[in-house]
């Protein structure tokens, strides 16, 4: 169930970034400083990569990539809101909540179902 939520959320993120590219052309984040523009543009393939990794049996790689993306995304978006006053604080709050879920669930998902012997007798 938790992995399904990861997949849905990252697919939703990929959808939003794809919509930005379709609606605003090849540089939808050009108004941002270059490091933010590059990062936000990279989120489309990175979000898709998380979904593919999780759905194709590469759970640990998908979990690590998901956690890394969310940590950097929340940090980058927090920086943009505080430094430039851009108004996406509602999205940032939702991303922060999801980051907490990802970091909180990762240890439980790391070894679950990976062939470890059961301690049940």
Order of alpha helices (4+ residues) and beta strands (2+ residues): alpha-alpha-alpha-alpha
